[in-house]
Amino acid sequence: MTRYEPAIDLDAIEAIDVHVHIEVDAHGHSSLPPDLVEAASKYFSAGIDRPDLDTVADYYRARRMAAVVFTVDAQTQLQHAALSSEEIADGAARNNDVLIPFGSVDPRKGFAAVERARVLAAEHGVKGFKFHPTVQGFDPSDEAYYPLYEALQEAGVVALFHTGQTGIGAGMRGGRGFKLALSNPILLDGVAADFPDLQIIMAHPSVPWQDEALSVATHKHNTWIDLSGWSPKYFPDQLVRAANSYLKRRILFGSDFPLLTPDRWIADAEKTTLKAEVMPGIMKDNAARLLGLGG
């Protein structure tokens, strides 16, 4: 095991993509069970390429970009073994010129999740943790999860939460039991209040709760918004206004690769009213500041 330490030359890259999924490991194991993979392909109207970590690194290296990579541990909810966050951290260490590892733990595992989060941060060097309340089946505002947030705050790592609707489970019987309301960003307001030194990313345009996300981000300056998962041409007007003005230092570029590629995101962003003067911050500088890159 090699503890991850970043070796990213900020002058040599053009962007930091803060939202990149590792969907399959080196052993061919998928992050999702087969029925969800099939349903997601139908929802997104295409088969999705699911490259392994080293292929992802090559993809971003070729684009002069860095990428935050992670999986989602939802073993309790899905009854499906998660990908190894330790292996993702090790792979990022091999590719530390372009990759930044986030870990994932299953919050419903209680004390075991807290301890594993501590180990992933201290021994493996992960820079944050990814949560998907809908897929993991937990209410992030429940104080039962406060020991986990306390551990993340103490470690000085970032907490990235999926917000808004999701294509995972869409169209399946009862949405496969997944509950969208668990991903309302207003549920993170209390977390941001009670853990003021925990940096929280609210991932995606939070459809249909965009105003809630903007309200939280306006009031709690330890919260950030990433722009992943939607083509920029579909961004709500109020999100674009915020990105152009009062939230411009806490808006982050993210693609949601492999579901949405950075190439498409950038091409579509050029057709929006996002201002040229805010784009360097959104594409790279804000994430570098949040992740403590570049000294």
C-alpha positions as a printed NumPy array, in Angstrom:
array([[  0.   ,   0.   ,   0.   ],
       [  1.194,   3.479,  -0.913],
       [ -0.503,   6.356,   0.874],
       [ -1.875,   8.806,  -1.674],
       [ -0.153,  12.157,  -1.951],
       [ -1.068,  14.46 ,  -4.826],
       [  1.522,  15.383,  -7.45 ],
       [ -0.706,  17.568,  -9.619],
       [  0.954,  20.426, -11.485],
       [ -1.81 ,  23.02 , -11.545],
       [ -0.06 ,  24.964, -14.292],
       [ -0.045,  21.862, -16.504],
       [ -3.789,  21.158, -16.268],
       [ -6.797,  23.054, -17.548],
       [ -9.51 ,  21.702, -15.248],
       [-10.32 ,  19.602, -12.202],
       [-13.356,  17.363, -12.64 ],
       [-14.661,  16.81 ,  -9.1  ],
       [-17.199,  14.111,  -9.982],
       [-15.915,  10.956, -11.674],
       [-17.295,   7.495, -10.942],
       [-15.244,   4.319, -10.986],
       [-17.873,   1.785, -12.045],
       [-15.8  ,  -1.383, -12.404],
       [-12.64 ,  -2.621, -10.721],
       [ -9.585,  -4.434, -12.087],
       [-11.281,  -7.757, -11.303],
       [-14.341,  -6.932, -13.439],
       [-16.63 ,  -6.402, -10.422],
       [-19.327,  -3.767, -10.978],
       [-20.254,  -1.072,  -8.489],
       [-23.952,  -1.798,  -9.136],
       [-25.894,  -5.064,  -9.401],
       [-26.851,  -6.175, -12.928],
       [-30.488,  -5.051, -12.776],
       [-29.479,  -1.474, -11.943],
       [-26.811,  -1.433, -14.661],
       [-29.392,  -2.555, -17.214],
       [-31.985,  -0.026, -16.035],
       [-29.439,   2.805, -16.115],
       [-28.507,   1.954, -19.705],
       [-32.189,   2.15 , -20.661],
       [-32.676,   5.428, -18.797],
       [-29.69 ,   7.067, -20.47 ],
       [-30.699,   5.558, -23.855],
       [-27.313,   3.981, -24.456],
       [-24.856,   1.471, -23.194],
       [-22.326,   3.232, -20.971],
       [-18.62 ,   2.524, -21.292],
       [-17.306,   1.697, -17.836],
       [-13.529,   2.06 , -17.888],
       [-11.332,   0.927, -15.023],
       [ -9.308,   3.359, -12.95 ],
       [ -6.083,   3.33 , -14.968],
       [ -8.048,   3.893, -18.172],
       [ -9.826,   6.823, -16.497],
       [ -6.43 ,   8.26 , -15.562],
       [ -5.235,   8.014, -19.161],
       [ -8.46 ,   9.635, -20.369],
       [ -8.006,  12.679, -18.127],
       [ -4.256,  12.874, -18.693],
       [ -4.902,  13.152, -22.439],
       [ -7.239,  16.1  , -21.74 ],
       [ -4.841,  17.904, -19.409],
       [ -7.312,  17.518, -16.57 ],
       [ -7.282,  16.139, -13.041],
       [-10.191,  14.114, -11.689],
       [-11.691,  13.261,  -8.304],
       [-12.511,   9.542,  -8.45 ],
       [-14.764,   7.476,  -6.199],
       [-17.334,   4.737,  -5.877],
       [-20.463,   4.478,  -3.711],
       [-20.634,   1.874,  -0.939],
       [-24.315,   0.969,  -0.655],
       [-23.902,  -2.63 ,   0.443],
       [-26.693,  -2.543,   3.04 ],
       [-29.242,  -1.075,   0.639],
       [-28.222,  -2.983,  -2.496],
       [-27.049,  -6.265,  -0.942],
       [-24.175,  -6.011,  -3.389],
       [-20.487,  -5.8  ,  -2.522],
       [-19.023,  -2.361,  -3.115],
       [-15.859,  -1.616,  -4.999],
       [-12.841,  -1.191,  -2.758],
       [-12.101,   2.407,  -1.773],
       [ -8.661,   1.169,  -0.716],
       [ -7.987,  -0.04 ,  -4.265],
       [ -9.226,   3.265,  -5.678],
       [ -6.852,   5.134,  -3.365],
       [ -3.983,   2.841,  -4.393],
       [ -4.811,   3.385,  -8.057],
       [ -4.92 ,   7.137,  -7.55 ],
       [ -1.495,   6.926,  -5.896],
       [ -0.219,   5.245,  -9.087],
       [ -1.699,   8.106, -11.1  ],
       [ -1.232,  10.966,  -8.656],
       [ -0.418,  13.417, -11.443],
       [ -4.088,  13.408, -12.485],
       [ -6.24 ,  11.549,  -9.942],
       [ -7.547,  12.552,  -6.508],
       [ -9.219,   9.757,  -4.501],
       [-12.385,  10.081,  -2.445],
       [-13.472,   7.158,  -0.289],
       [-16.931,   5.791,   0.338],
       [-18.352,   4.066,   3.39 ],
       [-21.831,   2.686,   4.031],
       [-23.284,   5.026,   6.696],
       [-25.747,   2.355,   7.785],
       [-22.873,   0.259,   9.139],
       [-22.58 ,   2.617,  12.107],
       [-19.369,   2.512,  14.128],
       [-17.68 ,   0.32 ,  11.508],
       [-18.261,   3.039,   8.897],
       [-16.762,   5.672,  11.201],
       [-13.657,   3.592,  11.851],
       [-13.196,   2.745,   8.185],
       [-13.523,   6.409,   7.232],
       [-10.764,   7.271,   9.697],
       [ -8.488,   4.59 ,   8.252],
       [ -9.162,   5.616,   4.646],
       [ -8.278,   9.215,   5.459],
       [ -5.278,   8.586,   7.711],
       [ -3.661,   5.555,   6.111],
       [ -4.75 ,   5.753,   2.474],
       [ -4.806,   9.527,   2.038],
       [ -8.283,   9.961,   0.564],
       [ -9.215,  13.632,   0.274],
       [-12.96 ,  13.255,   0.745],
       [-15.943,  10.91 ,   0.85 ],
       [-18.829,  10.386,  -1.553],
       [-22.373,   9.813,  -0.273],
       [-25.552,   9.037,  -2.226],
       [-28.409,   9.225,   0.299],
       [-30.995,   7.857,  -2.132],
       [-28.979,   4.84 ,  -3.258],
       [-27.46 ,   4.23 ,   0.197],
       [-30.89 ,   4.597,   1.814],
       [-30.111,   7.047,   4.614],
       [-31.328,  10.446,   5.769],
       [-28.203,  12.62 ,   5.961],
       [-29.847,  14.938,   8.504],
       [-30.321,  12.111,  11.031],
       [-28.045,  12.693,  14.023],
       [-27.291,   8.965,  14.052],
       [-24.714,   9.82 ,  11.364],
       [-23.11 ,  12.672,  13.283],
       [-20.185,  10.545,  14.55 ],
       [-19.289,   9.926,  10.907],
       [-19.388,  13.623,  10.074],
       [-17.332,  14.359,  13.18 ],
       [-14.67 ,  11.928,  11.954],
       [-14.598,  13.578,   8.53 ],
       [-14.373,  17.049,  10.058],
       [-11.509,  15.95 ,  12.323],
       [ -9.669,  14.43 ,   9.353],
       [-10.086,  17.62 ,   7.327],
       [-11.602,  15.84 ,   4.34 ],
       [-14.501,  16.837,   2.089],
       [-18.011,  15.337,   2.16 ],
       [-19.629,  15.12 ,  -1.286],
       [-23.361,  14.349,  -1.32 ],
       [-25.507,  13.462,  -4.301],
       [-28.461,  15.86 ,  -4.408],
       [-31.589,  15.97 ,  -6.546],
       [-33.197,  13.249,  -8.593],
       [-31.227,  10.264,  -9.869],
       [-31.279,   8.04 , -12.918],
       [-30.271,   5.068, -10.76 ],
       [-33.372,   2.928, -10.316],
       [-35.455,   5.107, -12.645],
       [-38.153,   3.127, -14.454],
       [-37.8  ,   0.08 , -12.223],
       [-40.668,  -1.191, -10.113],
       [-41.121,   1.42 ,  -7.401],
       [-37.809,   2.951,  -8.46 ],
       [-36.292,  -0.165,  -6.846],
       [-37.364,   1.231,  -3.522],
       [-35.084,   4.29 ,  -3.725],
       [-36.452,   7.479,  -2.159],
       [-35.662,  10.74 ,  -3.893],
       [-36.513,  12.931,  -0.887],
       [-33.398,  11.679,   0.908],
       [-31.377,  13.7  ,  -1.616],
       [-33.048,  17.045,  -0.974],
       [-30.151,  19.439,  -0.273],
       [-32.074,  21.123,   2.55 ],
       [-31.278,  18.004,   4.597],
       [-27.632,  19.118,   4.52 ],
       [-28.351,  22.516,   6.064],
       [-28.292,  21.169,   9.616],
       [-25.15 ,  19.16 ,   8.889],
       [-23.384,  22.301,   7.636],
       [-24.58 ,  24.208,  10.708],
       [-23.476,  21.586,  13.228],
       [-20.153,  20.826,  11.496],
       [-18.989,  24.284,  10.399],
       [-15.472,  23.116,   9.539],
       [-16.683,  20.254,   7.342],
       [-16.565,  21.259,   3.681],
       [-19.67 ,  19.892,   1.942],
       [-20.213,  19.577,  -1.81 ],
       [-23.816,  19.406,  -2.968],
       [-23.448,  17.478,  -6.203],
       [-25.414,  18.261,  -9.349],
       [-28.035,  20.808, -10.234],
       [-30.424,  19.745,  -7.458],
       [-33.518,  19.223,  -9.601],
       [-36.258,  19.723,  -8.411],
       [-34.746,  21.469,  -5.353],
       [-32.374,  23.98 ,  -6.933],
       [-33.575,  26.858,  -4.782],
       [-32.976,  24.838,  -1.622],
       [-29.367,  24.175,  -2.68 ],
       [-28.752,  27.834,  -3.475],
       [-30.272,  28.857,  -0.165],
       [-28.027,  26.483,   1.785],
       [-24.941,  27.564,  -0.157],
       [-25.754,  31.25 ,   0.356],
       [-26.178,  30.826,   4.112],
       [-23.514,  28.2  ,   4.886],
       [-20.146,  29.096,   3.417],
       [-18.764,  25.632,   4.111],
       [-20.969,  24.326,   1.289],
       [-20.178,  24.117,  -2.418],
       [-22.117,  23.111,  -5.542],
       [-20.752,  20.927,  -8.327],
       [-22.237,  21.155, -11.796],
       [-22.105,  17.47 , -12.704],
       [-24.714,  15.137, -14.087],
       [-26.536,  17.553, -16.38 ],
       [-25.557,  19.153, -19.642],
       [-25.015,  22.861, -18.949],
       [-27.667,  23.706, -21.515],
       [-30.243,  22.351, -19.047],
       [-28.988,  24.272, -15.997],
       [-31.742,  26.193, -14.179],
       [-31.502,  29.945, -14.743],
       [-31.072,  30.696, -11.05 ],
       [-28.075,  28.335, -10.862],
       [-26.36 ,  30.114, -13.759],
       [-27.016,  33.497, -12.131],
       [-25.47 ,  32.276,  -8.871],
       [-22.457,  30.794, -10.681],
       [-21.92 ,  34.106, -12.448],
       [-22.076,  36.189,  -9.296],
       [-22.521,  35.556,  -5.591],
       [-21.496,  31.863,  -5.563],
       [-18.769,  32.051,  -8.206],
       [-16.03 ,  31.055,  -5.708],
       [-17.903,  27.938,  -4.528],
       [-19.112,  26.472,  -7.817],
       [-17.183,  23.472,  -9.139],
       [-16.836,  21.786, -12.5  ],
       [-17.902,  18.156, -12.486],
       [-18.989,  15.891, -15.315],
       [-20.417,  12.669, -13.796],
       [-18.148,  10.626, -16.054],
       [-18.756,   8.082, -17.51 ],
       [-22.462,   9.032, -17.722],
       [-21.57 ,  12.504, -18.996],
       [-18.172,  13.244, -20.494],
       [-16.14 ,  16.368, -19.778],
       [-15.884,  16.93 , -23.533],
       [-19.639,  17.243, -23.863],
       [-19.931,  19.339, -20.694],
       [-17.388,  21.862, -21.927],
       [-18.869,  22.052, -25.425],
       [-22.352,  22.654, -24.028],
       [-21.118,  25.168, -21.431],
       [-19.754,  27.333, -24.234],
       [-23.322,  27.776, -25.474],
       [-24.647,  29.048, -22.139],
       [-24.565,  32.449, -20.436],
       [-21.86 ,  31.359, -17.974],
       [-19.441,  34.301, -18.01 ],
       [-15.923,  33.868, -19.337],
       [-14.46 ,  35.594, -16.296],
       [-15.922,  33.063, -13.839],
       [-14.928,  29.959, -15.773],
       [-11.29 ,  29.683, -14.557],
       [-12.596,  29.508, -10.994],
       [-15.313,  27.016, -11.836],
       [-13.093,  24.803, -13.979],
       [-10.025,  24.638, -11.731],
       [ -9.222,  27.297,  -9.16 ],
       [-12.14 ,  26.726,  -6.771],
       [-11.512,  22.976,  -6.593],
       [ -7.779,  23.512,  -6.111],
       [ -8.529,  25.787,  -3.161],
       [-11.061,  23.38 ,  -1.661],
       [ -8.777,  20.35 ,  -2.008],
       [ -5.666,  22.14 ,  -0.814],
       [ -3.749,  21.616,  -4.04 ],
       [ -0.85 ,  23.766,  -5.133],
       [  0.29 ,  24.845,  -1.673]])
